[in-house]
Amino acid sequence: MNGTVLILGRSGRFGRAAAAAFEEAGWQVRGFARGQDDLNSAARGADVIVMGWNPPYPQWAAQLPGLHARVRRVALANDATVILPGNVYVFGPDQGMPWDETTPHRATNPLGRLRIGMEAAYRAEGVRTIVLRAGDFLDTDASGNWFDRVLVRELPRGVLRYPGNPGIPHAWAWLPDMARAAVALAEQRDGLQRFEDVPFPGLTLTGNEMATELARLRGHAVRVKPLAWWQLWLARPFMPMAGPLLEMRYLWDTPHRLSGAKFKALLPDFRLTATRDALRGATAHLPAPGAAARKGRDASA
């Protein structure tokens, strides 16, 4: 079963991947240009709304509640199902693994509380909602996420710059897989509860395991080096993003993985991309192994 899907934030990470997955599955896909299009008109007749709008962290408090309130209103008016790309910000630092749909939302930091309140509003207002909850993104392009902006920026020189304890598990989501899952859940929306919280199992890797996989993939040694968080502390007065990034640091030192039990029960035939293939796709934008060294030799010649 398919229909019409409205993608909000089509140029963003999840929105772009979702648009491609829905189009491939034969859905009629509508985009939306903020500041130009009318949301009421765009949502008219939509079966599913993918809520991919995500302002920068420093603007969450000012923008997030209003953006989601608008989406809830049009979703209720059209009895459309909203797909929310959920994250793990709702969980606190002292909650044991695995995290699933029954894990209490105990985050106390500002960004976490905003996410908790936003999700609760969808449930309280009776909006047909699928929260597809995932860990950090692995994208097909260099899109400014943690992985490409921090972890693998120095990978051509053999360094994985890791923000936390490299010996504990961390949840990741290969975006094409997550987008396919969104389509699969949308296609069985009529059989779901009105509000569904679905953890997306994705990939779970320690920093050391990721380094090992990347070394095998690229054919050269990869050393794990810590991120210099003190630089962000110093940058806080003049870098608006520094505060929110420091606020979420605990997730890099909190072992976590997302349970796949509910996901498997709902989508028993879904096949996740192998870890090495996902990492290959997520590092495709980087110079090939040896290219950095060759560039250095050429420059000194």
C-alpha positions as CSV (number, residue, x, y, z in Angstrom):
1,M,0.0,0.0,0.0
2,N,1.3,3.4,-0.9
3,G,-0.1,6.9,-1.6
4,T,1.1,10.5,-1.3
5,V,3.9,11.6,1.0
6,L,4.8,15.1,1.9
7,I,8.5,15.5,2.7
8,L,9.3,18.5,4.9
9,G,13.0,19.2,4.8
10,R,13.7,17.4,1.6
11,S,17.1,19.0,1.3
12,G,18.1,17.7,4.8
13,R,19.8,14.4,5.7
14,F,16.8,12.3,6.5
15,G,14.4,14.2,4.1
16,R,16.7,13.6,1.2
17,A,17.1,9.9,1.9
18,A,13.3,9.5,2.6
19,A,12.4,11.2,-0.7
20,A,14.6,8.8,-2.6
21,A,13.2,5.8,-0.8
22,F,9.5,6.8,-1.2
23,E,10.1,7.6,-4.9
24,E,11.7,4.2,-5.5
25,A,8.8,2.5,-3.8
26,G,6.3,4.2,-6.2
27,W,4.8,6.8,-3.9
28,Q,3.8,10.3,-5.1
29,V,6.3,12.5,-3.4
30,R,5.6,16.2,-2.6
31,G,8.3,18.6,-1.6
32,F,7.9,21.8,0.4
33,A,9.7,25.1,0.2
34,R,9.7,26.9,3.5
35,G,8.9,30.6,3.1
36,Q,7.3,29.9,-0.3
37,D,4.7,27.1,-0.1
38,D,1.6,27.0,2.1
39,L,1.6,24.1,4.5
40,N,-2.1,23.7,4.6
41,S,-2.3,23.4,0.8
42,A,0.8,21.1,0.6
43,A,-0.6,18.7,3.2
44,R,-4.1,18.5,1.6
45,G,-4.7,14.8,0.7
46,A,-1.3,13.6,1.9
47,D,-1.4,10.2,3.5
48,V,2.0,10.5,5.2
49,I,4.1,13.5,6.3
50,V,7.8,13.0,6.8
51,M,8.9,15.7,9.4
52,G,12.4,16.3,8.3
53,W,12.6,20.0,9.4
54,N,15.4,20.3,11.9
55,P,16.8,23.7,12.8
56,P,20.3,24.1,14.1
57,Y,20.7,23.2,17.8
58,P,21.0,26.8,19.0
59,Q,17.6,27.5,17.4
60,W,15.7,24.5,18.8
61,A,14.1,26.3,21.8
62,A,12.9,29.1,19.6
63,Q,11.7,27.1,16.5
64,L,11.2,23.5,17.3
65,P,7.9,23.7,19.2
66,G,6.3,26.0,16.6
67,L,7.4,23.9,13.7
68,H,6.0,20.7,15.1
69,A,2.8,22.4,16.2
70,R,2.1,23.4,12.6
71,V,2.8,19.9,11.4
72,R,0.5,18.4,14.1
73,R,-2.4,20.7,13.0
74,V,-2.2,19.8,9.3
75,A,-1.7,16.1,10.1
76,L,-4.9,16.1,12.2
77,A,-6.8,18.0,9.6
78,N,-5.9,15.4,6.9
79,D,-5.7,12.4,9.2
80,A,-2.2,11.9,7.9
81,T,0.5,9.8,9.5
82,V,3.6,11.7,10.6
83,I,6.9,10.0,10.5
84,L,9.4,11.5,12.9
85,P,13.1,10.7,12.7
86,G,13.6,10.2,16.4
87,N,16.9,10.2,18.2
88,V,18.4,9.0,21.5
89,Y,18.5,12.4,23.1
90,V,15.4,11.6,25.1
91,F,17.4,9.1,27.2
92,G,19.5,10.0,30.1
93,P,23.1,9.0,30.9
94,D,22.3,6.3,33.5
95,Q,19.9,4.0,31.6
96,G,21.0,0.4,30.9
97,M,21.1,-1.3,27.5
98,P,19.3,-1.9,25.2
99,W,17.1,1.1,24.8
100,D,13.7,0.3,23.4
101,E,10.2,1.7,23.2
102,T,9.6,1.1,26.9
103,T,12.8,2.8,28.1
104,P,11.8,5.9,30.2
105,H,12.6,9.3,28.7
106,R,14.8,10.7,31.5
107,A,17.0,13.2,29.8
108,T,17.4,16.4,31.9
109,N,19.4,18.5,29.5
110,P,17.6,21.2,27.5
111,L,17.9,19.5,24.0
112,G,16.7,16.2,25.5
113,R,13.8,17.9,27.3
114,L,12.7,19.6,24.0
115,R,12.6,16.3,22.2
116,I,10.7,14.7,25.1
117,G,8.1,17.4,25.0
118,M,7.8,17.4,21.3
119,E,7.2,13.7,21.0
120,A,4.7,13.8,24.0
121,A,2.7,16.5,22.2
122,Y,2.1,14.2,19.2
123,R,0.9,11.4,21.5
124,A,-1.3,13.8,23.6
125,E,-3.0,15.4,20.6
126,G,-3.8,12.0,18.9
127,V,-1.7,12.6,15.8
128,R,-1.1,9.4,13.8
129,T,2.6,9.1,14.5
130,I,5.5,6.8,13.8
131,V,8.7,7.7,15.7
132,L,11.5,5.9,13.9
133,R,14.2,6.2,16.6
134,A,17.8,5.9,15.5
135,G,21.4,6.6,16.6
136,D,23.8,8.9,14.9
137,F,23.6,9.1,11.1
138,L,25.9,7.5,8.5
139,D,25.1,9.4,5.3
140,T,25.8,8.8,1.6
141,D,27.3,12.3,1.4
142,A,29.4,14.6,3.5
143,S,26.5,16.3,5.2
144,G,28.1,17.8,8.3
145,N,27.1,15.1,10.7
146,W,29.3,13.7,13.5
147,F,30.7,10.9,11.4
148,D,32.0,12.9,8.4
149,R,32.7,16.2,10.1
150,V,34.6,14.8,13.1
151,L,35.3,11.1,13.2
152,V,36.6,10.5,9.7
153,R,37.9,13.9,8.7
154,E,41.5,12.7,9.3
155,L,40.9,9.1,8.1
156,P,43.0,9.6,4.9
157,R,45.9,10.2,7.4
158,G,45.0,7.0,9.3
159,V,43.2,8.7,12.2
160,L,39.7,8.1,13.6
161,R,39.0,11.1,15.8
162,Y,36.6,9.7,18.4
163,P,34.5,12.0,20.7
164,G,34.2,9.5,23.7
165,N,35.2,6.2,25.1
166,P,36.2,4.0,22.1
167,G,35.6,0.8,24.1
168,I,31.8,1.2,24.6
169,P,29.0,0.6,22.1
170,H,27.4,3.4,20.2
171,A,24.3,3.4,18.0
172,W,24.5,4.3,14.3
173,A,22.0,4.4,11.4
174,W,22.8,4.0,7.8
175,L,20.4,6.6,6.3
176,P,19.4,4.6,3.2
177,D,18.3,1.7,5.5
178,M,16.5,4.0,7.8
179,A,14.6,5.6,4.9
180,R,13.6,2.2,3.5
181,A,12.3,1.3,7.0
182,A,10.3,4.5,7.0
183,V,8.7,3.5,3.7
184,A,8.0,0.0,5.0
185,L,6.3,1.3,8.2
186,A,4.3,3.8,6.2
187,E,3.0,1.0,4.0
188,Q,1.6,-0.8,7.0
189,R,0.4,2.3,8.8
190,D,-3.2,1.2,9.0
191,G,-2.2,-1.8,11.1
192,L,-0.2,0.2,13.6
193,Q,-1.1,1.9,16.8
194,R,-2.0,5.6,16.6
195,F,1.3,6.4,18.2
196,E,4.2,4.0,17.5
197,D,7.7,4.3,18.9
198,V,9.9,2.1,16.8
199,P,13.6,1.8,17.6
200,F,15.7,1.3,14.5
201,P,18.5,-1.2,15.4
202,G,20.9,0.0,12.7
203,L,24.6,-0.6,13.5
204,T,26.1,-0.8,17.0
205,L,29.9,-0.3,17.1
206,T,32.5,0.7,19.6
207,G,35.1,3.2,18.4
208,N,37.7,0.5,18.3
209,E,35.5,-1.8,16.2
210,M,34.8,1.0,13.8
211,A,38.5,1.7,13.5
212,T,39.2,-2.0,12.8
213,E,36.4,-2.1,10.1
214,L,37.7,1.0,8.5
215,A,41.2,-0.3,8.4
216,R,40.1,-3.4,6.7
217,L,38.0,-1.4,4.3
218,R,40.7,1.0,3.3
219,G,43.7,-1.2,3.6
220,H,45.8,0.9,6.0
221,A,46.1,1.2,9.7
222,V,43.6,3.4,11.5
223,R,44.5,4.8,15.0
224,V,41.8,6.1,17.4
225,K,42.6,9.5,18.8
226,P,40.4,11.5,21.2
227,L,38.6,14.6,20.3
228,A,39.9,17.7,22.0
229,W,36.7,18.8,23.7
230,W,38.5,21.6,25.6
231,Q,38.6,23.5,22.3
232,L,34.8,23.6,22.3
233,W,34.8,24.8,25.8
234,L,37.1,27.7,24.8
235,A,34.9,28.4,21.7
236,R,31.6,28.7,23.7
237,P,31.6,32.5,23.9
238,F,31.7,33.0,20.2
239,M,30.6,29.7,18.7
240,P,26.8,29.1,19.2
241,M,27.0,25.4,18.3
242,A,29.6,24.7,21.0
243,G,27.2,24.7,23.9
244,P,24.7,22.2,22.5
245,L,27.5,19.9,21.3
246,L,29.0,19.9,24.8
247,E,25.5,19.3,26.2
248,M,25.2,16.1,24.2
249,R,28.7,14.9,25.0
250,Y,27.4,12.3,27.5
251,L,26.1,10.1,24.7
252,W,29.7,9.4,23.6
253,D,30.5,8.1,27.1
254,T,27.2,6.3,27.7
255,P,27.2,2.7,26.3
256,H,24.0,2.2,24.3
257,R,22.3,0.3,21.5
258,L,18.8,0.2,20.2
259,S,16.8,-2.9,20.6
260,G,15.7,-4.5,17.3
261,A,12.9,-6.7,18.8
262,K,10.0,-4.5,17.9
263,F,11.4,-3.6,14.5
264,K,11.9,-7.2,13.7
265,A,8.3,-8.0,14.8
266,L,6.9,-5.3,12.5
267,L,9.3,-5.8,9.6
268,P,10.5,-9.4,9.8
269,D,11.8,-9.5,6.2
270,F,13.8,-6.2,6.4
271,R,17.5,-6.7,5.8
272,L,20.0,-4.2,7.1
273,T,23.1,-3.3,5.1
274,A,26.2,-5.0,6.2
275,T,28.5,-2.8,8.4
276,R,31.4,-2.7,6.0
277,D,29.1,-1.8,3.1
278,A,27.6,1.0,5.1
279,L,31.0,2.3,6.2
280,R,32.1,2.1,2.5
281,G,29.2,4.3,1.5
282,A,29.7,6.7,4.3
283,T,33.4,7.2,3.5
284,A,33.1,7.3,-0.3
285,H,33.6,11.1,-0.3
286,L,37.1,10.7,1.2
287,P,40.3,10.4,-0.9
288,A,41.2,6.9,-1.8
289,P,43.9,5.2,0.4
290,G,47.3,6.6,-0.5
291,A,45.9,9.7,-2.2
292,A,46.9,12.0,0.7
293,A,50.4,10.6,0.7
294,R,50.8,11.0,-3.1
295,K,49.5,14.5,-2.9
296,G,52.1,15.4,-0.3
297,R,54.9,13.9,-2.4
298,D,53.7,15.7,-5.5
299,A,53.6,19.0,-3.6
300,S,57.2,18.6,-2.4
301,A,58.5,17.5,-5.7
